[in-house]
């Protein structure tokens, strides 16, 4: 099943052509990795899936991005509903400067959940799904900025899960973390695959091989190769992909 | 002169500059407290602070400054009620909603507000606000309400500039994090950005309080200046600062000392306000 279908998509920042004629399908409940050197457009592609590019001035998109066959850039599409369905985790952990509980409850409250016991339930479930419940269950009132970076990132994942998204976008979620935290997050991502479609941007090719089912290689705004991760890393079809994964540039 | 001795020389210049301001503040403290404390000792602290009668020309004279303390507190609270909501919301608008063109018009305007001499504000209030209040509530139009509105306007630039700076200093990640959860721009600002900037906003309010309680020349024109306990907001009052200015020119002996003691009380108010400001700032850094 395709969750996202991207058709002839072109993206411009002012007159800079950042993404060139992208065509790709993102499969439901699989992990899709986007790799490529800095500036290749992988983060831009990720951000166009929940329209975070709308925040960038002079960003224009042509072509179609369909989520469950609906055009997310259609005029009548509700961008806040889209972002509820397509959650995002950022490179740098960005919990809000409030308690752990309020961080997780923020999303559900935004979308109208007011009942205290319902919120308690959501908070517990989300923290459990993000594999951090045991570490913080006695500190729910603690300010989320007072825990470690790795824990903060899992709080951010829990916060994204609390609004029950269908897709989780992750923009280099471990690049600011130490190796132990990275391992924890990677295990968590594997676990989340059961229920969520995950798209992850990563700089780390080992990470892509470890966790993803499919990998897309981008270069200068073009989608060079998109295939099963095993194929990309063992028998790449394109010379440029091979050069990149063997470390000849990037 | 060799470069080494030039360095020493310049170091000395910087040191002296720094010392001058410290010496100035020490001298001010000395003057105010040596001038004020003997009077307070003689007259009695309780009588002075809690006395409700200020009648320097009676025999025997009475020097109770409670009316002025209450007057200062009333107009300051009034200024906060009027100035803070407007100031904070203006700061939110400037930092998160305003387009570039309008910003370039508004921002210098607000900076200019900070530079206008307070007597000009007072004059404005006298010819514009006083008649309006007089028409609505009757009386002279010079009262707590008028002074509060005036002070509310005077503290605006203080509140706006500092709140705006602290709103702008909120990390971009908070904004994006909230938007990515499907929250609207407005909800993000009111529920995430503004709370994140709260210590800066609180600091701006405390500075505004300091500004309001210390304001003199503008208040003197519109507060009515009656030295009596505040009754209603449509009645005139006198503040600590105006009490000093009005009577200093002709006061002598005990009366003069009583005014210096009034200044000492005002000074202690300011110390408390600045102390609170420092505590808030320190807490926000941790």
Interface residues (C-beta under 8 A of the other chain):
Chain A: X50 X52 X55 X80 X81 X82 X83 X84 X87 X88 X90 X92 X94 X95 X96 X97 X98 X106 X107 X110 X111 X156 X159 X160 X163
Chain B: X171 X173 X174 X176 X177 X178 X179 X180 X181 X182 X183 X184 X187 X191 X192 X195 X196
